């Protein structure tokens, strides 16, 4: 699923919420590895379930053409600083998630204001 880019003005920060493009794959792979190593709040260790740029290219292509998946990136100053991927339910009879359509994994990075 693809949405229109959205420019968001926050407190002293302008950022863009948009769908990823194929050329974002390398940056997304590096960012995911960096975030995994900086937080204890994810369900994996740094380097575990590593996604290569080629893996991200495939995910981007699949999600951008899907009617039930949504992949978004947050961009500040031309750099991707975080992303979120929502994967729709493909099961016919989902007994666990009857009240929602999406499984949600949110991965966000830190923004060091000195870099922008």
C-alpha positions as protocol buffer text, in pm:
chain_id: "A"
residue {
  index: 1
  type: UNK
  ca { x: 0 y: 0 z: 0 }
}
residue {
  index: 2
  type: UNK
  ca { x: 132 y: 344 z: -87 }
}
residue {
  index: 3
  type: UNK
  ca { x: 29 y: 670 z: 78 }
}
residue {
  index: 4
  type: UNK
  ca { x: 109 y: 1030 z: -10 }
}
residue {
  index: 5
  type: UNK
  ca { x: 413 y: 1184 z: 155 }
}
residue {
  index: 6
  type: UNK
  ca { x: 320 y: 1390 z: 458 }
}
residue {
  index: 7
  type: UNK
  ca { x: 533 y: 1677 z: 588 }
}
residue {
  index: 8
  type: UNK
  ca { x: 503 y: 1718 z: 964 }
}
residue {
  index: 9
  type: UNK
  ca { x: 618 y: 2025 z: 1153 }
}
residue {
  index: 10
  type: UNK
  ca { x: 696 y: 1953 z: 1517 }
}
residue {
  index: 11
  type: UNK
  ca { x: 881 y: 2138 z: 1788 }
}
residue {
  index: 12
  type: UNK
  ca { x: 1181 y: 2279 z: 1600 }
}
residue {
  index: 13
  type: UNK
  ca { x: 1178 y: 1979 z: 1367 }
}
residue {
  index: 14
  type: UNK
  ca { x: 1032 y: 1918 z: 1022 }
}
residue {
  index: 15
  type: UNK
  ca { x: 1008 y: 1557 z: 910 }
}
residue {
  index: 16
  type: UNK
  ca { x: 850 y: 1358 z: 632 }
}
residue {
  index: 17
  type: UNK
  ca { x: 638 y: 1047 z: 672 }
}
residue {
  index: 18
  type: UNK
  ca { x: 644 y: 848 z: 348 }
}
residue {
  index: 19
  type: UNK
  ca { x: 656 y: 503 z: 194 }
}
residue {
  index: 20
  type: UNK
  ca { x: 1006 y: 370 z: 127 }
}
residue {
  index: 21
  type: UNK
  ca { x: 1154 y: 353 z: -221 }
}
residue {
  index: 22
  type: UNK
  ca { x: 1380 y: 80 z: -357 }
}
residue {
  index: 23
  type: UNK
  ca { x: 1682 y: 311 z: -325 }
}
residue {
  index: 24
  type: UNK
  ca { x: 1617 y: 333 z: 55 }
}
residue {
  index: 25
  type: UNK
  ca { x: 1703 y: -36 z: 105 }
}
residue {
  index: 26
  type: UNK
  ca { x: 2070 y: 13 z: 195 }
}
residue {
  index: 27
  type: UNK
  ca { x: 1995 y: 289 z: 446 }
}
residue {
  index: 28
  type: UNK
  ca { x: 1712 y: 83 z: 602 }
}
residue {
  index: 29
  type: UNK
  ca { x: 1939 y: -219 z: 644 }
}
residue {
  index: 30
  type: UNK
  ca { x: 2201 y: -9 z: 825 }
}
residue {
  index: 31
  type: UNK
  ca { x: 1942 y: 170 z: 1039 }
}
residue {
  index: 32
  type: UNK
  ca { x: 1779 y: -154 z: 1151 }
}
residue {
  index: 33
  type: UNK
  ca { x: 2115 y: -292 z: 1261 }
}
residue {
  index: 34
  type: UNK
  ca { x: 2193 y: 30 z: 1447 }
}
residue {
  index: 35
  type: UNK
  ca { x: 1858 y: 40 z: 1627 }
}
residue {
  index: 36
  type: UNK
  ca { x: 1882 y: -328 z: 1726 }
}
residue {
  index: 37
  type: UNK
  ca { x: 2210 y: -250 z: 1903 }
}
residue {
  index: 38
  type: UNK
  ca { x: 2078 y: 59 z: 2083 }
}
residue {
  index: 39
  type: UNK
  ca { x: 1766 y: -70 z: 2254 }
}
residue {
  index: 40
  type: UNK
  ca { x: 1663 y: -348 z: 2488 }
}
residue {
  index: 41
  type: UNK
  ca { x: 1297 y: -306 z: 2390 }
}
residue {
  index: 42
  type: UNK
  ca { x: 1301 y: -525 z: 2078 }
}
residue {
  index: 43
  type: UNK
  ca { x: 1260 y: -901 z: 2063 }
}
residue {
  index: 44
  type: UNK
  ca { x: 1602 y: -966 z: 1908 }
}
residue {
  index: 45
  type: UNK
  ca { x: 1967 y: -897 z: 1974 }
}
residue {
  index: 46
  type: UNK
  ca { x: 2189 y: -682 z: 1753 }
}
residue {
  index: 47
  type: UNK
  ca { x: 2263 y: -867 z: 1429 }
}
residue {
  index: 48
  type: UNK
  ca { x: 1997 y: -1131 z: 1490 }
}
residue {
  index: 49
  type: UNK
  ca { x: 1756 y: -1183 z: 1195 }
}
residue {
  index: 50
  type: UNK
  ca { x: 1970 y: -940 z: 991 }
}
residue {
  index: 51
  type: UNK
  ca { x: 1801 y: -799 z: 680 }
}
residue {
  index: 52
  type: UNK
  ca { x: 2027 y: -720 z: 385 }
}
residue {
  index: 53
  type: UNK
  ca { x: 1957 y: -435 z: 142 }
}
residue {
  index: 54
  type: UNK
  ca { x: 1826 y: -701 z: -99 }
}
residue {
  index: 55
  type: UNK
  ca { x: 1585 y: -825 z: 171 }
}
residue {
  index: 56
  type: UNK
  ca { x: 1459 y: -469 z: 219 }
}
residue {
  index: 57
  type: UNK
  ca { x: 1420 y: -422 z: -159 }
}
residue {
  index: 58
  type: UNK
  ca { x: 1195 y: -728 z: -166 }
}
residue {
  index: 59
  type: UNK
  ca { x: 992 y: -613 z: 136 }
}
residue {
  index: 60
  type: UNK
  ca { x: 952 y: -263 z: -12 }
}
residue {
  index: 61
  type: UNK
  ca { x: 831 y: -405 z: -344 }
}
residue {
  index: 62
  type: UNK
  ca { x: 588 y: -647 z: -177 }
}
residue {
  index: 63
  type: UNK
  ca { x: 448 y: -390 z: 67 }
}
residue {
  index: 64
  type: UNK
  ca { x: 411 y: -113 z: -193 }
}
residue {
  index: 65
  type: UNK
  ca { x: 201 y: -342 z: -412 }
}
residue {
  index: 66
  type: UNK
  ca { x: 6 y: -504 z: -128 }
}
residue {
  index: 67
  type: UNK
  ca { x: -345 y: -399 z: -27 }
}
residue {
  index: 68
  type: UNK
  ca { x: -297 y: -515 z: 334 }
}
residue {
  index: 69
  type: UNK
  ca { x: 62 y: -415 z: 421 }
}
residue {
  index: 70
  type: UNK
  ca { x: 193 y: -67 z: 496 }
}
residue {
  index: 71
  type: UNK
  ca { x: 560 y: 26 z: 527 }
}
residue {
  index: 72
  type: UNK
  ca { x: 646 y: 382 z: 632 }
}
residue {
  index: 73
  type: UNK
  ca { x: 970 y: 570 z: 692 }
}
residue {
  index: 74
  type: UNK
  ca { x: 1040 y: 889 z: 886 }
}
residue {
  index: 75
  type: UNK
  ca { x: 1286 y: 1118 z: 713 }
}
residue {
  index: 76
  type: UNK
  ca { x: 1465 y: 1421 z: 859 }
}
residue {
  index: 77
  type: UNK
  ca { x: 1707 y: 1630 z: 657 }
}
residue {
  index: 78
  type: UNK
  ca { x: 1719 y: 1374 z: 377 }
}
residue {
  index: 79
  type: UNK
  ca { x: 1806 y: 1086 z: 614 }
}
residue {
  index: 80
  type: UNK
  ca { x: 1581 y: 802 z: 727 }
}
residue {
  index: 81
  type: UNK
  ca { x: 1564 y: 814 z: 1107 }
}
residue {
  index: 82
  type: UNK
  ca { x: 1297 y: 552 z: 1174 }
}
residue {
  index: 83
  type: UNK
  ca { x: 1045 y: 320 z: 1016 }
}
residue {
  index: 84
  type: UNK
  ca { x: 729 y: 125 z: 1084 }
}
residue {
  index: 85
  type: UNK
  ca { x: 595 y: -178 z: 902 }
}
residue {
  index: 86
  type: UNK
  ca { x: 239 y: -301 z: 938 }
}
residue {
  index: 87
  type: UNK
  ca { x: 162 y: -644 z: 798 }
}
residue {
  index: 88
  type: UNK
  ca { x: -200 y: -729 z: 727 }
}
residue {
  index: 89
  type: UNK
  ca { x: -356 y: -1052 z: 840 }
}
residue {
  index: 90
  type: UNK
  ca { x: -338 y: -1319 z: 568 }
}
residue {
  index: 91
  type: UNK
  ca { x: -513 y: -1586 z: 774 }
}
residue {
  index: 92
  type: UNK
  ca { x: -869 y: -1684 z: 687 }
}
residue {
  index: 93
  type: UNK
  ca { x: -972 y: -1752 z: 1047 }
}
residue {
  index: 94
  type: UNK
  ca { x: -751 y: -1558 z: 1286 }
}
residue {
  index: 95
  type: UNK
  ca { x: -842 y: -1659 z: 1639 }
}
residue {
  index: 96
  type: UNK
  ca { x: -588 y: -1432 z: 1806 }
}
residue {
  index: 97
  type: UNK
  ca { x: -641 y: -1093 z: 1639 }
}
residue {
  index: 98
  type: UNK
  ca { x: -1015 y: -1079 z: 1574 }
}
residue {
  index: 99
  type: UNK
  ca { x: -1043 y: -706 z: 1650 }
}
residue {
  index: 100
  type: UNK
  ca { x: -774 y: -569 z: 1416 }
}
residue {
  index: 101
  type: UNK
  ca { x: -634 y: -603 z: 1068 }
}
residue {
  index: 102
  type: UNK
  ca { x: -267 y: -535 z: 1133 }
}
residue {
  index: 103
  type: UNK
  ca { x: 28 y: -675 z: 1320 }
}
residue {
  index: 104
  type: UNK
  ca { x: 239 y: -373 z: 1407 }
}
residue {
  index: 105
  type: UNK
  ca { x: 613 y: -353 z: 1450 }
}
residue {
  index: 106
  type: UNK
  ca { x: 742 y: -5 z: 1518 }
}
residue {
  index: 107
  type: UNK
  ca { x: 1111 y: 68 z: 1493 }
}
residue {
  index: 108
  type: UNK
  ca { x: 1221 y: 423 z: 1562 }
}
residue {
  index: 109
  type: UNK
  ca { x: 1563 y: 578 z: 1582 }
}
residue {
  index: 110
  type: UNK
  ca { x: 1703 y: 870 z: 1775 }
}
residue {
  index: 111
  type: UNK
  ca { x: 1752 y: 1206 z: 1618 }
}
residue {
  index: 112
  type: UNK
  ca { x: 2067 y: 1390 z: 1720 }
}
residue {
  index: 113
  type: UNK
  ca { x: 1981 y: 1753 z: 1647 }
}
residue {
  index: 114
  type: UNK
  ca { x: 2349 y: 1833 z: 1589 }
}
residue {
  index: 115
  type: UNK
  ca { x: 2336 y: 1625 z: 1268 }
}
residue {
  index: 116
  type: UNK
  ca { x: 2057 y: 1825 z: 1105 }
}
